[in-house]
Amino acid sequence: QVQLVESGGGLVQPGGSLGLSCAASGIIFSLYHMDWYRQPPGKERELVATITSGSRTNYAESVKGRFTISRDNAKNTLYLQMNSLKPEDTAVYYCSARNLGNGYWGQGTQVTVSS
């Protein structure tokens, strides 16, 4: 049974930082490309960042220079470090695992950026 469990969300002030984690089980984590998505209130889900099985990274323009995606294959865990947070970063953040047509999602974690 595949499980992706996000954690680390919460309320943070503008300009602050927050780190998200996604613990994976039931897959050979090192073989999967991993993504962070987010869904702001009333909007569609959007891709935030990607890290391939070979640890190449890519970011949405809106988060470049502020967010960092990383992975620890020994711990089967994906990370997203978010700095200089803005109110428009408020969303439910989801991690995703994909490989050769297989795709899995976590349940999401809420991030709220507000003073």
C-alpha positions in Angstrom: 0.0 0.0 0.0 1.5 3.3 -1.1 1.3 6.2 1.3 2.6 9.8 1.0 2.2 11.8 4.2 2.8 15.5 4.3 3.6 17.4 7.4 5.0 20.8 8.5 2.2 23.1 7.4 0.8 25.9 9.5 0.4 29.6 9.9 3.3 31.9 9.3 3.7 35.6 8.9 4.7 37.2 5.6 8.5 37.1 5.1 8.7 34.0 7.3 9.9 30.5 6.6 8.3 27.0 6.8 9.6 23.5 5.9 7.4 20.8 4.6 8.1 17.0 4.6 6.6 14.2 2.7 7.2 10.7 4.1 6.8 7.9 1.5 6.1 4.2 2.0 5.1 1.3 -0.2 7.3 2.5 -3.1 11.0 2.3 -4.1 11.4 6.0 -3.3 14.7 6.5 -5.1 13.2 5.5 -8.4 10.4 8.0 -8.3 10.3 11.6 -9.6 8.8 13.7 -6.8 6.7 16.9 -7.0 5.2 19.5 -4.8 1.9 20.9 -5.9 -0.3 23.5 -4.2 -3.9 24.5 -4.5 -4.8 28.1 -3.4 -8.3 28.7 -2.2 -10.7 28.8 -5.1 -8.1 28.0 -7.6 -6.8 25.0 -9.5 -3.9 22.9 -8.3 -0.5 24.0 -9.7 3.0 22.6 -9.8 5.4 24.2 -7.4 8.6 22.2 -7.7 10.0 19.0 -9.1 12.9 16.8 -8.2 13.8 13.9 -10.4 15.1 10.5 -9.3 18.5 11.8 -10.3 17.9 14.9 -8.1 17.5 17.4 -10.9 15.2 20.2 -9.8 12.8 22.6 -11.4 10.6 25.4 -10.0 7.6 27.4 -10.9 8.6 31.0 -11.7 6.6 32.3 -8.7 8.7 30.4 -6.2 12.2 30.5 -7.8 14.8 31.8 -5.4 12.5 31.4 -2.4 11.7 27.6 -2.3 14.0 24.7 -2.3 13.0 21.1 -3.0 15.2 18.2 -1.8 15.0 14.5 -1.1 16.6 12.0 1.2 16.4 8.6 -0.3 17.8 6.9 2.8 14.8 8.3 4.7 12.2 8.0 1.9 11.4 11.6 2.5 10.8 14.6 0.3 11.2 18.2 1.5 10.2 21.7 0.6 11.9 24.6 2.3 9.9 27.8 1.8 11.5 31.2 2.6 10.3 34.8 2.2 6.7 33.6 2.2 4.0 35.8 0.7 0.3 35.8 1.3 -0.2 34.4 -2.2 1.7 31.3 -1.1 -1.3 30.4 1.0 -2.6 27.0 -0.2 -2.9 23.3 0.5 0.4 21.7 -0.4 0.5 18.2 -1.8 3.4 15.9 -2.6 3.2 13.6 -5.6 5.3 10.6 -6.7 5.4 9.4 -10.3 7.2 6.8 -12.3 6.4 5.1 -15.6 2.7 5.9 -15.5 2.2 5.3 -11.9 1.2 8.3 -9.8 0.4 8.8 -6.2 -0.7 11.8 -4.1 -0.6 12.7 -0.4 -3.5 14.1 1.5 -2.1 17.6 1.6 -1.0 20.1 4.3 -2.4 23.6 4.8 0.0 26.5 4.6 -1.4 30.0 5.6 0.7 33.1 5.2 -0.9 35.9 7.1 -0.2 38.7 9.6 
